[in-house]
Amino acid sequence: FVQASPRPPSCSLQEFDRPMSSHDTLSPAAAAGEGGAVATDKPLPRPYQLAALEQVVLRNTIVNMETGLGKTLVAVLAADHFLKTDPSRKVVFCATTVQLVKQQAAFIQRNSITDGLRVVDLTEGKVQYKAEWWSDLLLRCDVIVGIAAVLKRAMVDCGYIKAASVSLVVLDECHHAIGDDPFVSIIQEGVQDVGARPRVLGLTASYLHGRCKDLLDRRARLERTLKSSIWCPDPAHTRPFVTEQTFSSVQFGDGGDEHSTLRNICSSELRSLVALLLAGPLREYLKDLSNHQEKAARIFGQSGIWGWEAYVAKLLSVCSERLDPGMLASQLNAAGQRWAGLAETREREEACSGKLCALLSLIEHFAEESAGRYRCLVFVEQVIDAHPLAHAINICFGSQLALHISGTSTMSQSVQRSHLEAFKEGRVSILVATQAMEEGIDVPTCNYVVRYDVFTNVKSHVQGAGRARMKDAHIFYFENDPEVEQRFAQLMQQAARTDSVLPLEEPDTGTPRTYKHPGTQAQVDAYNCLSILYDYAQKSMRGQWPQLFERSSDESSCCIDACHLPTPNGLLTISAQRVSKFWAGDFGEDTFLKNLDIQRTARWSPKDTAEHRFAFVAVLRLIKVGCIQDDNMPSPDALANCVANNKAVFLADEDGAPRLRVVFGSRVDLDPVASGSHNEADNGMLVGSGACLDMDAQQHEPQPPLDASVAAATQFFQPELRSTTEPTMPCNLASPPADVQQQQQEQQPPPPPLPPPPP
């Protein structure tokens, strides 16, 4: 896809034909082909890494190598080559999590042989979506490392980073490039400038994202999406460097009769207390409190009475915040004290389920086998399991052995970093993590991995086991069969090494309707239009605009009657008739879905499709009237005058009750915050509208983004401005998509967050 570049001296394999250890290093001069190998602080590339570099120099490549074999060093070698070939162009490195961004930025800075390399980590400080901010950034860096969603906005939505200014795009953990992931948009739209396409390098240990089926078809789909070819090293070349691992299956029972009796007592008492709450002040929380009872029952099995008591204590605290002072205080206090007393006085056999007893016995074995010097990662399936299990481990052993860590939707970046550093430095020996952290934890001293819950895909097997980096590491599975999982992984690797049986190029189905700003080439398409629209509404009204779409029936309906938008001159309404006319084909058919990638719209519900169909028309209208600039951001006029010239009407949810979400915080014993907006310091609290007491807030999928080049569509519109003296349509509060809501970082004071969309 890119014209082959001349093979650089650094690609020569003859220089490195001797056996190498993982401690060998190479001087910058030697790496550049200017002399013999000299020991320095730079790692010496292994033969298979140089072979991978040769592939990247020649063509777009997905490097598929086992965890621990040095995929990131291949990216560093490629970055050095392309920066040397054309120093005026940049390298863009895309990662999936904040922890990976920090980790990879530090690795690139530490191991590059490019003199005076300037690496920018976009997680440090505030990212501003302003042309001058990005222009200044590009002047003072060579390598940009950031979250994929941020870089996708900069490259596609806003046009701040031009493909012509980039020589290499690296996608770390590129198996995420499915559906509407930002990786897809970056490659499909962000690097498609004719004659100036950057080289694409994907890195993965498991190209298969999901269940082990259709291996060759899904490989070909990933290759087509990333416009790249999968490359695997020769197993004979990598075998000397593969860390030996042992897999074991852990057997456990249900627990003894004493445990079952205690579980029934606690469940009955909690049910009685919930009935008392529902009979009075919290009757509107029937569904939510019932849900929490089910979660508490699960936690009792996972974490015993110790984890159960911690969870229920948090629940009682949240309930107390919703009650008038003194109301039911004695009953809540009495219940909390009784359960705390039960947790303090129970012996292990009574307090623990058979599963928890097996885990605690394993931990004792780890301590004995390594004289207390060990690192153990325990992976759990659900966010709600992480904190109670860490708490139970600490209570059982009487010391702070464990901390928990989860994704950024339920834990702030600062707390994530603090807990991970404590684990790496050995201040705690155990880290209880959700599956979201499978790809974000790099601890070279980790020698045990425990999969406490079931997992359902090959990626979890490969990535989870890859966290154990120490020699002779041991991995334990509680719910899965290690032999079956290893067999699946072998099948996937065989498919990756097989010559592709499907054509790399897909049949040309046409170009979806797209608008590109003439000056910046920032793009509006069927995929990113909804994110752009929500971003405009939130910024221009500082988070105070009601739901954009008016529906004549219930809120989940896919039928939209109109779209109401704030402008500096008043309310702008886009009618359903105008949208239908815009998308009408030559024979009256609706053309919105024509030529769209079915893989990228596969997760769209009918409601999502209707909103994207409306949003594309609405964004073009806002561009035409000057409310959206050529970087798809609100104009200064819109930011200054929309609030003053528009009025919004807010209605409560259907049941008219407030909503409060609370998640476990930064410490094992963190108390919930009663009120306030969500930010890093709040560590997981969200206040909004609607009846809900949800202690494990879910991560919402970002709205999709997409494609190519068509214009002149804005000429279709006529002004439809309406005076703000007319009442606006009453409707519910809405939230922008998650990628916009999480990634927006402006210099001006941030607007109060909007509640998440309904599932």
C-alpha positions, 0 to 999 in steps of 0.5 A: 500500500506504500511504495517500498523504501530502500532497505536501511543498513540497520536491517542487516541480519549478518551483524547479529548472527551470534547467540544473544541473551536478553541482556545484550545491548547495542550502541546507537552506532552499531544499530545504525550499521556503523560498526560492531556491537558495543554494550550500552544501555540500548537493547540489542535487536534479536534476529526475528525482531530485525526480520520483522523490521524488514517487513515493516520497511517493505509494507504495512505489517501486523506483527503477531508475536507472543507476549514478552518477545519484544513487539514494542522494540520492533516499533522503536526500530521502525520509528528510528528508521522512518525518522531517519528516512524523513525527519520532517514527518512524525511517528504516531503511536496509538494505544488502548489504555492510559497505562499503556500510553505511559508505559510505551512512551517511556519505553520508546524514549528509553530505547530509541537510537535517534539522537535527541528524540522528542516523545510526547505522552498525551496523557500528561496535561490537558489535550486541547482541541484547537488548531494552534495547540496541535500545531505547536505540539507537532513542532516540538515532538517527533513521536506522539503517543496517545489513546486511540480515541484522542488521536482519531479525533485529531486525525479524522474529526478535526484534521489537526494531524495530516497524513502527509505529516506522518511517516509511521502509524503504530497500533498497539494491541491492534486486535481491537480494530473491529467494529467501530473502534477508533483504530478502524477510523484512523486507518480507514480515514486518517491515513488515506491522503493520496500519495502520502500514506504513512506506513502502518504497523500493528502489534498483537500477541493474539490477532483473534479478538473473541471466540476461537472460530472462523480463524482464517476469515477473521484474520483476513478481515483484520488484514483488510481493515488495517490494510496490512499483512500479518507476519509471524516470526519463525518459532525456531528463532523465538524459542530460546527467548520464550519464557517457560510457563506452567499451567494448572487447574484449581479444584474447589468445592462449594464450602462446608455446612457452616458456610452455607448456614452463615450465607443463608443468615446474612442473605435473610437479614439483608432481605429483611432490611431491604424490605423495610427500606422499600416499605418506606422512603426508598420504595422507588428503588425496588429494582435497584435494591433487588439487583444489589441483593443479587450482587451481594449473593454473588460476592458472598460466594466469591469473597466470603463474608468479609467481601460481602460485609464490605459491599453491604456496608457501602450499600447501607452508606449509599442508602443513608445518603438518600434518607432524611437525617435520623430516618431508620438510622438505628436499624441501619446502624444495628445491621451494619454493626452486626454484620461487621461483628460476624465478619470479625469473628468467623473462622476461615472454614465458616467465612469462606466459600470453597472457591475462596478457600482454594485461593487463600491456600494458593496464596499461602503456597506462593508465600512459602515457595518464594519466602514472601517475595512474589507478585501475583495477579488475580483476574476477576470477571466483573468490576464489582468483584475486584474490591471485595476480593482484595478486601477479603484477602487482606482481612484473612491474612491480617495485613495489606497484601492486596490492592484492586485495579479496574478500568478508567470508567470505575477508577481514576487514573491517579488511583490506577497509577498508585495501585500499580506502582505499589504492586510493581515496587513490592509494597503489595504482593497481590493485585486483583484486576479486571479483564480490562487490565489484561493488556495494561499491566507490565510487571517484569517480576510477576511470577503468578497469574490466577484466573479466578473467574471464567473467560471466553476468548483466546485473547484472555488466555494469551494476554493474561498468561503473558502478564507472568514475565518471570522465568518458570512462571505459574498460571492457575485457572479456576474455571477454564481448562488450561489444555483446551485454552492452550490448544485454542491458542495453538490453532490461532497461531497456526492460522496466523502463520498460514498464507492468507487464503482470502484477497486482501482487498475487498470489492469496491462497494462505493464511497459513503457520503462524506463531507470534508472541510476544504481547508483542513480536510477534517471529515464528517461522515456517517460514523463520526457525525453523532459524536461531533453533534453531541460535542457541539451541544455539550460545549456550546451549552456547557452541558445544559442542553436537553436531549437533541432528538424529539420522539413522539413515542417513548425514548427508546423509539427509533422514530425521530420527529425532529432534532433541536439545536442551540445556535447563537441566534436561537433554536435550530430545528431539523425536521424528519421530512427534511432529513428524509428528503436529504437521504432520498435516492433517485427512486425515492429510496433511503440511501443512508445505509448505502455503502456503509461498512456492515462490520462498523455498523454491526452493533448499531441498534435501530435507534443508533442508526436513526440518530446517526442518520439525523446527526449527519444532516444536522452537522452539515446544517451547523457548518453552513450557518457557521456554528461549527468551524472547519475543525468540527469544533463549535465556533467562538460565536456559538461558545459565547452566545448559545447559553444566553440565547437558548432556553432548555426545559428539563424533565425528570425520568419516567418515575421522577426519581433521582439517580445516584451511582456509587463505585468502590473508591481508591482505598479498601475502606473508602467512604462514598461521597454524598454529592458532587460532579464526577472527576478524578478526585471523586474517584468513581461517583456520578450524580444524575437523574433517574432512580438507580443505586448502581455501585459498579458503573458500567463502561459505555461503548463509544459512538461509532465514527467513518468514511471518505470524500463527497461535498456540496451537501450543505447547499441543500439546506435553508435556514430554520431559525426560531426565536428563543421566546418560543418554548423549547421541546421538553425532553430528557437529559442526554449524554454524548458518546463515551469517547467524546465524554471521556476525551474532551479536555478544554482550557475553559472550565469543564461543563458538568458531566451528563448522565450516561445513556440508557443501555 
